[in-house]
Amino acid sequence: MGVERRIGVIGLVVEQREKANSINAILSAYGEVIVGRMGIPYRERGLSVISLIVDGSTDEIGALTGKLGQIGGVRVKSALVTR
C-alpha cells in the first residue's frame, strides 16, 4: 500500500517582513506539495498572512511546517484531513 496523502491548509502569520526570503526559499523547496498559495499584507497590523493549500504525506507536510516554524517572527498552524 502506498503512502497515505493528506489535503490541508497551512496558515502563516509573518510579523517580520524581512523574513520573506527565508519563507520563500522553504516554500520553493516544498513546491511539490503546495497546491495553492495566497498572501495578504495586513498593513494596519504591520504583518502579513499567507495561506497554503497542501497535498502530501504527513511527513512532507510536517517537515514543511516544522521548517517554517523555526523562522523567528513566523507563526504557523495547520489543519489536515485524510484524502
N, C-alpha and C positions, 0 to 999 in steps of 0.2 A: 504494500500500500504506500502511496506517495505521502509527501509531507503535507500536513493539513495547512491550508491557507486561510487567512482571515482578512476581512474587509473592516476598515475602521477609519476613525477620524483622529488626527493629532492636532492639538491646539497649542500654539506658542504665543506667549506674551513677551515681547522684546522690549526691555526697559532701557537698553543702551544701543543706540543706532550704530555705533562703531563696531558692534559685533556682527554686522551684516555679512562681511566677507567670510567669517568662520561658519556662520549658519549656511550660507550658500554653498560653501565647499562640501559640507556634510550632505546637504540635500542633493547636490550633484552626484556625490559618491553613491547615494542610495536611490538614484533616479529610477531604477528598475521596479521599485515597489511603490513609487509615488504616481498615482493616477491623476491627481489634480492638486492645484495649489492656488490659494488666494491670500494676498497680503493687503492689509489696510492700515495706513498710518492713522493713528488716533492723536492728532496734534494737541487737542485740548488737554490730554492726559500725559503728553510727552512720551508716548510709546507706540509700538506697532503690534498688530495682531496678525498672525499667519495661521491659516487653517490648511491642513493637508488631508487629502483622501488617499488612503493607502490600501494595497492589496499584496499581502506577502505572508511568509511564515511568521510564527510568533517570535522566532529567533531574529529574523531580519528586522521586524518592526521594533522589537526590544532593543536591538543594537542601535537602530536609528534614534529612538527616543533617549536611550542612555547617553549617546554622544552629544545630542542636543542639550540634554540636561546638565552636562558637565560645563557648558559655557556659562560664565558668570553673567548675570543680568538677563538670563533667559529662563522663563518658567514653562514647563512642558506638561501637558496632560493628554492622555489617550483613552479612547473607548474602542474596543474591538468586538466583533461578532464572528461566529463561525460561519463560514460560507457554505 
